[in-house]
Amino acid sequence: MVLDKLTNADRYTCMHPLFAQAFQFLKETDLTTIPLGQKAIVGKDLFAIISEGSGIPEKDAKLEVHRRYIDIQYVISGTDHMGWRDLALCSEPSDPYQDEREAAFFPDRPAFWFDVPAGSFTIFYPDDAHAAMITEETVRKVVLKIAVQPEGSVEV
């Protein structure tokens, strides 16, 4: 897991072949006016989900994980309260992985909570169980979904 400001994004472009394009999208797009919904950037390998709304109370938070995609969650406005736990320390899923939604959910509580203010981002890998939108405040954000194994790349 990574938590940082967009101004430091260049530090992370070496971590995945599509991170440079992902951060370029965040820097060059007017995210305050982009319509809500899904936007393809590099086909199914890199796409954005733009959302706005209030979240849920901490007591209702569920940890989730993904297998095929890495999340870069960038807060445009507001503050997103998030939780994190190492997947290896999670119990059995309360809602097992389903390919069509690309997620599994866990009953565990986050190991720690943190705030992600506007202008900041998190990176969640498949072994990062996370809970986001744990806030009553209105938050506008973009979740970039980056394929762990982009099409055309060779699996090692």
CNS distance restraints for C-alpha pairs under 8 A (distance, minus, plus):
assign (resid   1 and name CA) (resid 122 and name CA) 6.90 0.50 0.50
assign (resid   1 and name CA) (resid 123 and name CA) 5.38 0.50 0.50
assign (resid   1 and name CA) (resid 124 and name CA) 5.02 0.50 0.50
assign (resid   1 and name CA) (resid 125 and name CA) 6.51 0.50 0.50
assign (resid   1 and name CA) (resid 128 and name CA) 6.38 0.50 0.50
assign (resid   2 and name CA) (resid 121 and name CA) 7.90 0.50 0.50
assign (resid   2 and name CA) (resid 122 and name CA) 5.22 0.50 0.50
assign (resid   2 and name CA) (resid 123 and name CA) 4.92 0.50 0.50
assign (resid   2 and name CA) (resid 124 and name CA) 6.99 0.50 0.50
assign (resid   3 and name CA) (resid 116 and name CA) 7.75 0.50 0.50
assign (resid   3 and name CA) (resid 120 and name CA) 7.26 0.50 0.50
assign (resid   3 and name CA) (resid 121 and name CA) 5.80 0.50 0.50
assign (resid   3 and name CA) (resid 122 and name CA) 4.47 0.50 0.50
assign (resid   3 and name CA) (resid 123 and name CA) 6.73 0.50 0.50
assign (resid   4 and name CA) (resid   8 and name CA) 6.80 0.50 0.50
assign (resid   4 and name CA) (resid   9 and name CA) 7.64 0.50 0.50
assign (resid   4 and name CA) (resid 120 and name CA) 5.58 0.50 0.50
assign (resid   4 and name CA) (resid 121 and name CA) 5.64 0.50 0.50
assign (resid   4 and name CA) (resid 122 and name CA) 6.61 0.50 0.50
assign (resid   5 and name CA) (resid   9 and name CA) 6.93 0.50 0.50
assign (resid   5 and name CA) (resid 119 and name CA) 5.84 0.50 0.50
assign (resid   5 and name CA) (resid 120 and name CA) 4.04 0.50 0.50
assign (resid   5 and name CA) (resid 121 and name CA) 6.01 0.50 0.50
assign (resid   6 and name CA) (resid  23 and name CA) 7.81 0.50 0.50
assign (resid   6 and name CA) (resid  27 and name CA) 7.78 0.50 0.50
assign (resid   6 and name CA) (resid 119 and name CA) 5.90 0.50 0.50
assign (resid   6 and name CA) (resid 120 and name CA) 5.56 0.50 0.50
assign (resid   6 and name CA) (resid 121 and name CA) 6.56 0.50 0.50
assign (resid   9 and name CA) (resid  13 and name CA) 7.02 0.50 0.50
assign (resid   9 and name CA) (resid  23 and name CA) 6.56 0.50 0.50
assign (resid  10 and name CA) (resid  20 and name CA) 7.53 0.50 0.50
assign (resid  10 and name CA) (resid  23 and name CA) 7.93 0.50 0.50
assign (resid  12 and name CA) (resid  19 and name CA) 7.19 0.50 0.50
assign (resid  13 and name CA) (resid  17 and name CA) 7.41 0.50 0.50
assign (resid  13 and name CA) (resid  18 and name CA) 7.73 0.50 0.50
assign (resid  13 and name CA) (resid  19 and name CA) 4.93 0.50 0.50
assign (resid  13 and name CA) (resid  20 and name CA) 4.90 0.50 0.50
assign (resid  13 and name CA) (resid  23 and name CA) 7.94 0.50 0.50
assign (resid  14 and name CA) (resid  19 and name CA) 7.43 0.50 0.50
assign (resid  14 and name CA) (resid  20 and name CA) 7.92 0.50 0.50
assign (resid  15 and name CA) (resid  19 and name CA) 7.05 0.50 0.50
assign (resid  18 and name CA) (resid  22 and name CA) 6.22 0.50 0.50
assign (resid  18 and name CA) (resid  46 and name CA) 7.34 0.50 0.50
assign (resid  18 and name CA) (resid 146 and name CA) 7.08 0.50 0.50
assign (resid  19 and name CA) (resid  23 and name CA) 6.09 0.50 0.50
assign (resid  19 and name CA) (resid 146 and name CA) 7.89 0.50 0.50
assign (resid  20 and name CA) (resid  24 and name CA) 6.04 0.50 0.50
assign (resid  21 and name CA) (resid  25 and name CA) 6.16 0.50 0.50
assign (resid  22 and name CA) (resid  26 and name CA) 6.59 0.50 0.50
assign (resid  22 and name CA) (resid  46 and name CA) 7.29 0.50 0.50
assign (resid  22 and name CA) (resid 144 and name CA) 7.05 0.50 0.50
assign (resid  23 and name CA) (resid  27 and name CA) 6.18 0.50 0.50
assign (resid  24 and name CA) (resid  28 and name CA) 5.93 0.50 0.50
assign (resid  25 and name CA) (resid  29 and name CA) 5.71 0.50 0.50
assign (resid  26 and name CA) (resid  31 and name CA) 7.45 0.50 0.50
assign (resid  29 and name CA) (resid  34 and name CA) 7.79 0.50 0.50
assign (resid  30 and name CA) (resid  34 and name CA) 6.28 0.50 0.50
assign (resid  31 and name CA) (resid  76 and name CA) 6.82 0.50 0.50
assign (resid  32 and name CA) (resid  76 and name CA) 7.06 0.50 0.50
assign (resid  34 and name CA) (resid  50 and name CA) 7.85 0.50 0.50
assign (resid  35 and name CA) (resid  50 and name CA) 7.29 0.50 0.50
assign (resid  36 and name CA) (resid  49 and name CA) 7.43 0.50 0.50
assign (resid  36 and name CA) (resid  50 and name CA) 4.84 0.50 0.50
assign (resid  36 and name CA) (resid  51 and name CA) 5.41 0.50 0.50
assign (resid  36 and name CA) (resid  52 and name CA) 7.42 0.50 0.50
assign (resid  37 and name CA) (resid  49 and name CA) 5.46 0.50 0.50
assign (resid  37 and name CA) (resid  50 and name CA) 5.13 0.50 0.50
assign (resid  37 and name CA) (resid  51 and name CA) 6.50 0.50 0.50
assign (resid  38 and name CA) (resid  47 and name CA) 7.07 0.50 0.50
assign (resid  38 and name CA) (resid  48 and name CA) 5.56 0.50 0.50
assign (resid  38 and name CA) (resid  49 and name CA) 4.41 0.50 0.50
assign (resid  38 and name CA) (resid  50 and name CA) 6.34 0.50 0.50
assign (resid  39 and name CA) (resid  47 and name CA) 5.70 0.50 0.50
assign (resid  39 and name CA) (resid  48 and name CA) 5.11 0.50 0.50
assign (resid  39 and name CA) (resid  49 and name CA) 6.44 0.50 0.50
assign (resid  39 and name CA) (resid  50 and name CA) 7.97 0.50 0.50
assign (resid  40 and name CA) (resid  44 and name CA) 7.08 0.50 0.50
assign (resid  40 and name CA) (resid  46 and name CA) 6.70 0.50 0.50
assign (resid  40 and name CA) (resid  47 and name CA) 4.43 0.50 0.50
assign (resid  40 and name CA) (resid  48 and name CA) 6.40 0.50 0.50
assign (resid  41 and name CA) (resid  46 and name CA) 5.54 0.50 0.50
assign (resid  41 and name CA) (resid  47 and name CA) 5.01 0.50 0.50
assign (resid  41 and name CA) (resid  48 and name CA) 7.17 0.50 0.50
assign (resid  42 and name CA) (resid  46 and name CA) 4.86 0.50 0.50
assign (resid  42 and name CA) (resid  47 and name CA) 6.52 0.50 0.50
assign (resid  43 and name CA) (resid  47 and name CA) 6.90 0.50 0.50
assign (resid  44 and name CA) (resid 147 and name CA) 7.49 0.50 0.50
assign (resid  45 and name CA) (resid 145 and name CA) 7.57 0.50 0.50
assign (resid  45 and name CA) (resid 146 and name CA) 5.67 0.50 0.50
assign (resid  45 and name CA) (resid 147 and name CA) 4.79 0.50 0.50
assign (resid  45 and name CA) (resid 150 and name CA) 5.39 0.50 0.50
assign (resid  45 and name CA) (resid 151 and name CA) 6.80 0.50 0.50
assign (resid  46 and name CA) (resid 144 and name CA) 6.85 0.50 0.50
assign (resid  46 and name CA) (resid 145 and name CA) 5.56 0.50 0.50
assign (resid  46 and name CA) (resid 146 and name CA) 4.64 0.50 0.50
assign (resid  46 and name CA) (resid 147 and name CA) 6.42 0.50 0.50
assign (resid  47 and name CA) (resid 144 and name CA) 5.68 0.50 0.50
assign (resid  47 and name CA) (resid 145 and name CA) 5.42 0.50 0.50
assign (resid  47 and name CA) (resid 146 and name CA) 6.93 0.50 0.50
assign (resid  48 and name CA) (resid 142 and name CA) 6.31 0.50 0.50
assign (resid  48 and name CA) (resid 143 and name CA) 5.63 0.50 0.50
assign (resid  48 and name CA) (resid 144 and name CA) 4.43 0.50 0.50
assign (resid  48 and name CA) (resid 145 and name CA) 6.23 0.50 0.50
assign (resid  49 and name CA) (resid 142 and name CA) 5.48 0.50 0.50
assign (resid  49 and name CA) (resid 143 and name CA) 5.12 0.50 0.50
assign (resid  49 and name CA) (resid 144 and name CA) 6.38 0.50 0.50
assign (resid  49 and name CA) (resid 145 and name CA) 7.86 0.50 0.50
assign (resid  50 and name CA) (resid 140 and name CA) 7.58 0.50 0.50
assign (resid  50 and name CA) (resid 141 and name CA) 5.93 0.50 0.50
assign (resid  50 and name CA) (resid 142 and name CA) 4.38 0.50 0.50
assign (resid  50 and name CA) (resid 143 and name CA) 6.52 0.50 0.50
assign (resid  51 and name CA) (resid 140 and name CA) 5.80 0.50 0.50
assign (resid  51 and name CA) (resid 141 and name CA) 5.60 0.50 0.50
assign (resid  51 and name CA) (resid 142 and name CA) 6.30 0.50 0.50
assign (resid  52 and name CA) (resid 138 and name CA) 6.83 0.50 0.50
assign (resid  52 and name CA) (resid 139 and name CA) 5.50 0.50 0.50
assign (resid  52 and name CA) (resid 140 and name CA) 4.16 0.50 0.50
assign (resid  52 and name CA) (resid 141 and name CA) 6.35 0.50 0.50
assign (resid  53 and name CA) (resid 137 and name CA) 7.84 0.50 0.50
assign (resid  53 and name CA) (resid 138 and name CA) 4.91 0.50 0.50
assign (resid  53 and name CA) (resid 139 and name CA) 5.50 0.50 0.50
assign (resid  53 and name CA) (resid 140 and name CA) 6.62 0.50 0.50
assign (resid  54 and name CA) (resid 133 and name CA) 7.01 0.50 0.50
assign (resid  54 and name CA) (resid 135 and name CA) 6.24 0.50 0.50
assign (resid  54 and name CA) (resid 136 and name CA) 5.13 0.50 0.50
assign (resid  54 and name CA) (resid 137 and name CA) 5.34 0.50 0.50
assign (resid  54 and name CA) (resid 138 and name CA) 4.43 0.50 0.50
assign (resid  54 and name CA) (resid 139 and name CA) 6.08 0.50 0.50
assign (resid  55 and name CA) (resid 133 and name CA) 4.54 0.50 0.50
assign (resid  55 and name CA) (resid 134 and name CA) 5.14 0.50 0.50
assign (resid  55 and name CA) (resid 135 and name CA) 4.78 0.50 0.50
assign (resid  55 and name CA) (resid 136 and name CA) 5.46 0.50 0.50
assign (resid  55 and name CA) (resid 137 and name CA) 7.24 0.50 0.50
assign (resid  55 and name CA) (resid 138 and name CA) 7.60 0.50 0.50
assign (resid  56 and name CA) (resid  60 and name CA) 6.47 0.50 0.50
assign (resid  56 and name CA) (resid  61 and name CA) 6.93 0.50 0.50
assign (resid  56 and name CA) (resid 133 and name CA) 6.53 0.50 0.50
assign (resid  56 and name CA) (resid 134 and name CA) 4.96 0.50 0.50
assign (resid  56 and name CA) (resid 135 and name CA) 5.68 0.50 0.50
assign (resid  56 and name CA) (resid 136 and name CA) 6.41 0.50 0.50
assign (resid  57 and name CA) (resid  61 and name CA) 6.76 0.50 0.50
assign (resid  57 and name CA) (resid 134 and name CA) 5.63 0.50 0.50
assign (resid  57 and name CA) (resid 135 and name CA) 6.21 0.50 0.50
assign (resid  57 and name CA) (resid 136 and name CA) 7.11 0.50 0.50
assign (resid  58 and name CA) (resid 134 and name CA) 5.68 0.50 0.50
assign (resid  58 and name CA) (resid 135 and name CA) 7.66 0.50 0.50
assign (resid  61 and name CA) (resid 109 and name CA) 7.91 0.50 0.50
assign (resid  61 and name CA) (resid 131 and name CA) 6.22 0.50 0.50
assign (resid  61 and name CA) (resid 132 and name CA) 7.95 0.50 0.50
assign (resid  61 and name CA) (resid 134 and name CA) 6.77 0.50 0.50
assign (resid  62 and name CA) (resid 105 and name CA) 6.30 0.50 0.50
assign (resid  62 and name CA) (resid 106 and name CA) 6.11 0.50 0.50
assign (resid  62 and name CA) (resid 107 and name CA) 6.20 0.50 0.50
assign (resid  62 and name CA) (resid 108 and name CA) 7.45 0.50 0.50
assign (resid  62 and name CA) (resid 109 and name CA) 7.59 0.50 0.50
assign (resid  62 and name CA) (resid 130 and name CA) 7.92 0.50 0.50
assign (resid  62 and name CA) (resid 131 and name CA) 5.92 0.50 0.50
assign (resid  63 and name CA) (resid  83 and name CA) 7.72 0.50 0.50
assign (resid  63 and name CA) (resid  84 and name CA) 7.56 0.50 0.50
assign (resid  63 and name CA) (resid  85 and name CA) 7.91 0.50 0.50
assign (resid  63 and name CA) (resid 105 and name CA) 5.56 0.50 0.50
assign (resid  63 and name CA) (resid 106 and name CA) 5.20 0.50 0.50
assign (resid  63 and name CA) (resid 107 and name CA) 6.92 0.50 0.50
assign (resid  63 and name CA) (resid 108 and name CA) 6.87 0.50 0.50
assign (resid  63 and name CA) (resid 109 and name CA) 7.31 0.50 0.50
assign (resid  63 and name CA) (resid 110 and name CA) 7.14 0.50 0.50
assign (resid  63 and name CA) (resid 129 and name CA) 5.47 0.50 0.50
assign (resid  63 and name CA) (resid 130 and name CA) 4.87 0.50 0.50
assign (resid  63 and name CA) (resid 131 and name CA) 4.80 0.50 0.50
assign (resid  64 and name CA) (resid 103 and name CA) 6.32 0.50 0.50
assign (resid  64 and name CA) (resid 104 and name CA) 5.50 0.50 0.50
assign (resid  64 and name CA) (resid 105 and name CA) 4.44 0.50 0.50
assign (resid  64 and name CA) (resid 106 and name CA) 6.29 0.50 0.50
assign (resid  64 and name CA) (resid 129 and name CA) 5.25 0.50 0.50
assign (resid  64 and name CA) (resid 130 and name CA) 5.39 0.50 0.50
assign (resid  64 and name CA) (resid 131 and name CA) 6.34 0.50 0.50
assign (resid  65 and name CA) (resid  87 and name CA) 7.78 0.50 0.50
assign (resid  65 and name CA) (resid 103 and name CA) 5.48 0.50 0.50
assign (resid  65 and name CA) (resid 104 and name CA) 5.51 0.50 0.50
assign (resid  65 and name CA) (resid 105 and name CA) 6.72 0.50 0.50
assign (resid  65 and name CA) (resid 126 and name CA) 5.93 0.50 0.50
assign (resid  65 and name CA) (resid 127 and name CA) 7.06 0.50 0.50
assign (resid  65 and name CA) (resid 128 and name CA) 6.52 0.50 0.50
assign (resid  65 and name CA) (resid 129 and name CA) 4.99 0.50 0.50
assign (resid  65 and name CA) (resid 130 and name CA) 6.69 0.50 0.50
assign (resid  66 and name CA) (resid  70 and name CA) 7.30 0.50 0.50
assign (resid  66 and name CA) (resid 102 and name CA) 5.66 0.50 0.50
assign (resid  66 and name CA) (resid 103 and name CA) 4.73 0.50 0.50
assign (resid  66 and name CA) (resid 104 and name CA) 6.75 0.50 0.50
assign (resid  66 and name CA) (resid 125 and name CA) 7.76 0.50 0.50
assign (resid  66 and name CA) (resid 126 and name CA) 5.21 0.50 0.50
assign (resid  67 and name CA) (resid 102 and name CA) 6.74 0.50 0.50
assign (resid  67 and name CA) (resid 103 and name CA) 7.21 0.50 0.50
assign (resid  67 and name CA) (resid 126 and name CA) 5.26 0.50 0.50
assign (resid  67 and name CA) (resid 148 and name CA) 7.91 0.50 0.50
assign (resid  68 and name CA) (resid 102 and name CA) 7.08 0.50 0.50
assign (resid  68 and name CA) (resid 126 and name CA) 7.55 0.50 0.50
assign (resid  68 and name CA) (resid 147 and name CA) 5.80 0.50 0.50
assign (resid  68 and name CA) (resid 148 and name CA) 5.52 0.50 0.50
assign (resid  68 and name CA) (resid 149 and name CA) 7.28 0.50 0.50
assign (resid  69 and name CA) (resid 125 and name CA) 7.58 0.50 0.50
assign (resid  69 and name CA) (resid 126 and name CA) 7.11 0.50 0.50
assign (resid  69 and name CA) (resid 145 and name CA) 5.69 0.50 0.50
assign (resid  69 and name CA) (resid 146 and name CA) 5.17 0.50 0.50
assign (resid  69 and name CA) (resid 147 and name CA) 4.48 0.50 0.50
assign (resid  69 and name CA) (resid 148 and name CA) 5.22 0.50 0.50
assign (resid  70 and name CA) (resid 123 and name CA) 7.14 0.50 0.50
assign (resid  70 and name CA) (resid 124 and name CA) 5.82 0.50 0.50
assign (resid  70 and name CA) (resid 125 and name CA) 4.89 0.50 0.50
assign (resid  70 and name CA) (resid 126 and name CA) 6.37 0.50 0.50
assign (resid  70 and name CA) (resid 145 and name CA) 5.78 0.50 0.50
assign (resid  70 and name CA) (resid 146 and name CA) 5.05 0.50 0.50
assign (resid  70 and name CA) (resid 147 and name CA) 6.32 0.50 0.50
assign (resid  70 and name CA) (resid 148 and name CA) 6.15 0.50 0.50
assign (resid  71 and name CA) (resid 122 and name CA) 7.74 0.50 0.50
assign (resid  71 and name CA) (resid 123 and name CA) 5.60 0.50 0.50
assign (resid  71 and name CA) (resid 124 and name CA) 5.07 0.50 0.50
assign (resid  71 and name CA) (resid 125 and name CA) 6.68 0.50 0.50
assign (resid  71 and name CA) (resid 143 and name CA) 6.32 0.50 0.50
assign (resid  71 and name CA) (resid 144 and name CA) 5.67 0.50 0.50
assign (resid  71 and name CA) (resid 145 and name CA) 5.04 0.50 0.50
assign (resid  71 and name CA) (resid 146 and name CA) 6.45 0.50 0.50
assign (resid  72 and name CA) (resid 121 and name CA) 6.55 0.50 0.50
assign (resid  72 and name CA) (resid 122 and name CA) 5.56 0.50 0.50
assign (resid  72 and name CA) (resid 123 and name CA) 4.49 0.50 0.50
assign (resid  72 and name CA) (resid 124 and name CA) 6.49 0.50 0.50
assign (resid  72 and name CA) (resid 143 and name CA) 5.67 0.50 0.50
assign (resid  72 and name CA) (resid 144 and name CA) 5.00 0.50 0.50
assign (resid  72 and name CA) (resid 145 and name CA) 6.69 0.50 0.50
assign (resid  72 and name CA) (resid 146 and name CA) 7.80 0.50 0.50
assign (resid  73 and name CA) (resid 121 and name CA) 5.31 0.50 0.50
assign (resid  73 and name CA) (resid 122 and name CA) 5.21 0.50 0.50
assign (resid  73 and name CA) (resid 123 and name CA) 6.50 0.50 0.50
assign (resid  73 and name CA) (resid 141 and name CA) 7.10 0.50 0.50
assign (resid  73 and name CA) (resid 142 and name CA) 5.94 0.50 0.50
assign (resid  73 and name CA) (resid 143 and name CA) 4.41 0.50 0.50
assign (resid  73 and name CA) (resid 144 and name CA) 6.30 0.50 0.50
assign (resid  74 and name CA) (resid 118 and name CA) 7.72 0.50 0.50
assign (resid  74 and name CA) (resid 119 and name CA) 7.05 0.50 0.50
assign (resid  74 and name CA) (resid 120 and name CA) 5.89 0.50 0.50
assign (resid  74 and name CA) (resid 121 and name CA) 4.20 0.50 0.50
assign (resid  74 and name CA) (resid 122 and name CA) 6.65 0.50 0.50
assign (resid  74 and name CA) (resid 141 and name CA) 5.61 0.50 0.50
assign (resid  74 and name CA) (resid 142 and name CA) 5.33 0.50 0.50
assign (resid  74 and name CA) (resid 143 and name CA) 6.30 0.50 0.50
assign (resid  74 and name CA) (resid 144 and name CA) 7.99 0.50 0.50
assign (resid  75 and name CA) (resid  79 and name CA) 7.03 0.50 0.50
assign (resid  75 and name CA) (resid  80 and name CA) 6.97 0.50 0.50
assign (resid  75 and name CA) (resid 116 and name CA) 6.91 0.50 0.50
assign (resid  75 and name CA) (resid 117 and name CA) 6.39 0.50 0.50
assign (resid  75 and name CA) (resid 118 and name CA) 4.75 0.50 0.50
assign (resid  75 and name CA) (resid 119 and name CA) 5.91 0.50 0.50
assign (resid  75 and name CA) (resid 120 and name CA) 5.91 0.50 0.50
assign (resid  75 and name CA) (resid 121 and name CA) 6.31 0.50 0.50
assign (resid  75 and name CA) (resid 139 and name CA) 7.26 0.50 0.50
assign (resid  75 and name CA) (resid 140 and name CA) 6.28 0.50 0.50
assign (resid  75 and name CA) (resid 141 and name CA) 4.40 0.50 0.50
assign (resid  75 and name CA) (resid 142 and name CA) 6.59 0.50 0.50
assign (resid  76 and name CA) (resid 118 and name CA) 5.07 0.50 0.50
assign (resid  76 and name CA) (resid 119 and name CA) 6.07 0.50 0.50
assign (resid  76 and name CA) (resid 139 and name CA) 7.52 0.50 0.50
assign (resid  76 and name CA) (resid 140 and name CA) 5.32 0.50 0.50
assign (resid  76 and name CA) (resid 141 and name CA) 4.99 0.50 0.50
assign (resid  76 and name CA) (resid 142 and name CA) 7.26 0.50 0.50
assign (resid  77 and name CA) (resid 117 and name CA) 7.49 0.50 0.50
assign (resid  77 and name CA) (resid 118 and name CA) 4.81 0.50 0.50
assign (resid  77 and name CA) (resid 119 and name CA) 7.68 0.50 0.50
assign (resid  77 and name CA) (resid 139 and name CA) 5.65 0.50 0.50
assign (resid  77 and name CA) (resid 140 and name CA) 5.14 0.50 0.50
assign (resid  77 and name CA) (resid 141 and name CA) 6.93 0.50 0.50
assign (resid  78 and name CA) (resid 117 and name CA) 6.32 0.50 0.50
assign (resid  78 and name CA) (resid 118 and name CA) 5.72 0.50 0.50
assign (resid  78 and name CA) (resid 137 and name CA) 6.88 0.50 0.50
assign (resid  78 and name CA) (resid 138 and name CA) 6.25 0.50 0.50
assign (resid  78 and name CA) (resid 139 and name CA) 4.66 0.50 0.50
assign (resid  78 and name CA) (resid 140 and name CA) 6.67 0.50 0.50
assign (resid  79 and name CA) (resid 115 and name CA) 6.40 0.50 0.50
assign (resid  79 and name CA) (resid 116 and name CA) 5.52 0.50 0.50
assign (resid  79 and name CA) (resid 117 and name CA) 4.27 0.50 0.50
assign (resid  79 and name CA) (resid 118 and name CA) 6.03 0.50 0.50
assign (resid  79 and name CA) (resid 135 and name CA) 7.91 0.50 0.50
assign (resid  79 and name CA) (resid 137 and name CA) 7.40 0.50 0.50
assign (resid  79 and name CA) (resid 139 and name CA) 6.32 0.50 0.50
assign (resid  80 and name CA) (resid 115 and name CA) 5.79 0.50 0.50
assign (resid  80 and name CA) (resid 116 and name CA) 5.08 0.50 0.50
assign (resid  80 and name CA) (resid 117 and name CA) 6.38 0.50 0.50
assign (resid  80 and name CA) (resid 132 and name CA) 6.82 0.50 0.50
assign (resid  80 and name CA) (resid 133 and name CA) 5.52 0.50 0.50
assign (resid  80 and name CA) (resid 134 and name CA) 6.66 0.50 0.50
assign (resid  80 and name CA) (resid 135 and name CA) 6.39 0.50 0.50
assign (resid  80 and name CA) (resid 139 and name CA) 6.52 0.50 0.50
assign (resid  81 and name CA) (resid 113 and name CA) 7.09 0.50 0.50
assign (resid  81 and name CA) (resid 114 and name CA) 5.84 0.50 0.50
assign (resid  81 and name CA) (resid 115 and name CA) 4.47 0.50 0.50
assign (resid  81 and name CA) (resid 116 and name CA) 6.18 0.50 0.50
assign (resid  81 and name CA) (resid 132 and name CA) 6.42 0.50 0.50
assign (resid  81 and name CA) (resid 133 and name CA) 6.09 0.50 0.50
assign (resid  81 and name CA) (resid 134 and name CA) 5.05 0.50 0.50
assign (resid  81 and name CA) (resid 135 and name CA) 5.86 0.50 0.50
assign (resid  82 and name CA) (resid 113 and name CA) 5.67 0.50 0.50
assign (resid  82 and name CA) (resid 114 and name CA) 5.51 0.50 0.50
assign (resid  82 and name CA) (resid 115 and name CA) 6.18 0.50 0.50
assign (resid  82 and name CA) (resid 116 and name CA) 7.28 0.50 0.50
assign (resid  82 and name CA) (resid 130 and name CA) 7.14 0.50 0.50
assign (resid  82 and name CA) (resid 131 and name CA) 5.44 0.50 0.50
assign (resid  82 and name CA) (resid 132 and name CA) 4.52 0.50 0.50
assign (resid  82 and name CA) (resid 133 and name CA) 6.53 0.50 0.50
assign (resid  82 and name CA) (resid 134 and name CA) 6.03 0.50 0.50
assign (resid  83 and name CA) (resid 110 and name CA) 5.11 0.50 0.50
assign (resid  83 and name CA) (resid 111 and name CA) 7.28 0.50 0.50
assign (resid  83 and name CA) (resid 112 and name CA) 5.75 0.50 0.50
assign (resid  83 and name CA) (resid 113 and name CA) 4.38 0.50 0.50
assign (resid  83 and name CA) (resid 114 and name CA) 6.38 0.50 0.50
assign (resid  83 and name CA) (resid 130 and name CA) 5.49 0.50 0.50
assign (resid  83 and name CA) (resid 131 and name CA) 4.93 0.50 0.50
assign (resid  83 and name CA) (resid 132 and name CA) 6.61 0.50 0.50
assign (resid  84 and name CA) (resid 110 and name CA) 4.91 0.50 0.50
assign (resid  84 and name CA) (resid 111 and name CA) 5.94 0.50 0.50
assign (resid  84 and name CA) (resid 112 and name CA) 5.80 0.50 0.50
assign (resid  84 and name CA) (resid 113 and name CA) 6.63 0.50 0.50
assign (resid  84 and name CA) (resid 128 and name CA) 6.74 0.50 0.50
assign (resid  84 and name CA) (resid 129 and name CA) 5.69 0.50 0.50
assign (resid  84 and name CA) (resid 130 and name CA) 4.49 0.50 0.50
assign (resid  84 and name CA) (resid 131 and name CA) 6.52 0.50 0.50
assign (resid  85 and name CA) (resid  89 and name CA) 7.17 0.50 0.50
assign (resid  85 and name CA) (resid  90 and name CA) 7.36 0.50 0.50
assign (resid  85 and name CA) (resid 109 and name CA) 7.72 0.50 0.50
assign (resid  85 and name CA) (resid 110 and name CA) 4.98 0.50 0.50
assign (resid  85 and name CA) (resid 111 and name CA) 4.97 0.50 0.50
assign (resid  85 and name CA) (resid 112 and name CA) 7.08 0.50 0.50
assign (resid  85 and name CA) (resid 128 and name CA) 6.30 0.50 0.50
assign (resid  85 and name CA) (resid 129 and name CA) 5.16 0.50 0.50
assign (resid  85 and name CA) (resid 130 and name CA) 6.45 0.50 0.50
assign (resid  86 and name CA) (resid  90 and name CA) 6.91 0.50 0.50
assign (resid  86 and name CA) (resid 111 and name CA) 7.93 0.50 0.50
assign (resid  86 and name CA) (resid 127 and name CA) 6.30 0.50 0.50
assign (resid  86 and name CA) (resid 128 and name CA) 5.36 0.50 0.50
assign (resid  86 and name CA) (resid 129 and name CA) 5.90 0.50 0.50
assign (resid  87 and name CA) (resid 127 and name CA) 5.02 0.50 0.50
assign (resid  87 and name CA) (resid 128 and name CA) 5.65 0.50 0.50
assign (resid  87 and name CA) (resid 129 and name CA) 5.28 0.50 0.50
assign (resid  88 and name CA) (resid 127 and name CA) 7.30 0.50 0.50
assign (resid  90 and name CA) (resid 106 and name CA) 7.07 0.50 0.50
assign (resid  90 and name CA) (resid 108 and name CA) 6.20 0.50 0.50
assign (resid  91 and name CA) (resid 106 and name CA) 7.05 0.50 0.50
assign (resid  91 and name CA) (resid 107 and name CA) 7.52 0.50 0.50
assign (resid  91 and name CA) (resid 108 and name CA) 6.74 0.50 0.50
assign (resid  92 and name CA) (resid 106 and name CA) 6.85 0.50 0.50
assign (resid  93 and name CA) (resid  97 and name CA) 7.94 0.50 0.50
assign (resid  93 and name CA) (resid 104 and name CA) 6.54 0.50 0.50
assign (resid  93 and name CA) (resid 105 and name CA) 5.54 0.50 0.50
assign (resid  93 and name CA) (resid 106 and name CA) 4.39 0.50 0.50
assign (resid  93 and name CA) (resid 107 and name CA) 6.78 0.50 0.50
assign (resid  94 and name CA) (resid 105 and name CA) 5.87 0.50 0.50
assign (resid  94 and name CA) (resid 106 and name CA) 5.06 0.50 0.50
assign (resid  94 and name CA) (resid 107 and name CA) 5.76 0.50 0.50
assign (resid  95 and name CA) (resid 104 and name CA) 5.77 0.50 0.50
assign (resid  95 and name CA) (resid 105 and name CA) 5.01 0.50 0.50
assign (resid  95 and name CA) (resid 106 and name CA) 6.69 0.50 0.50
assign (resid  96 and name CA) (resid 103 and name CA) 7.82 0.50 0.50
assign (resid  96 and name CA) (resid 104 and name CA) 4.88 0.50 0.50
assign (resid  96 and name CA) (resid 105 and name CA) 6.43 0.50 0.50
assign (resid  97 and name CA) (resid 102 and name CA) 6.84 0.50 0.50
assign (resid  97 and name CA) (resid 103 and name CA) 5.22 0.50 0.50
assign (resid  97 and name CA) (resid 104 and name CA) 3.97 0.50 0.50
assign (resid  97 and name CA) (resid 105 and name CA) 7.40 0.50 0.50
assign (resid  98 and name CA) (resid 102 and name CA) 5.82 0.50 0.50
assign (resid  98 and name CA) (resid 103 and name CA) 6.05 0.50 0.50
assign (resid  98 and name CA) (resid 104 and name CA) 6.68 0.50 0.50
assign (resid  99 and name CA) (resid 103 and name CA) 7.16 0.50 0.50
assign (resid 110 and name CA) (resid 130 and name CA) 7.36 0.50 0.50
assign (resid 110 and name CA) (resid 131 and name CA) 7.69 0.50 0.50
assign (resid 116 and name CA) (resid 120 and name CA) 5.96 0.50 0.50
assign (resid 116 and name CA) (resid 121 and name CA) 6.80 0.50 0.50
assign (resid 116 and name CA) (resid 122 and name CA) 7.74 0.50 0.50
assign (resid 124 and name CA) (resid 128 and name CA) 5.53 0.50 0.50
assign (resid 124 and name CA) (resid 129 and name CA) 7.86 0.50 0.50
assign (resid 124 and name CA) (resid 130 and name CA) 7.46 0.50 0.50
assign (resid 133 and name CA) (resid 139 and name CA) 7.77 0.50 0.50
assign (resid 146 and name CA) (resid 150 and name CA) 7.95 0.50 0.50
assign (resid 149 and name CA) (resid 153 and name CA) 6.59 0.50 0.50
assign (resid 149 and name CA) (resid 154 and name CA) 7.95 0.50 0.50
assign (resid 149 and name CA) (resid 155 and name CA) 7.02 0.50 0.50
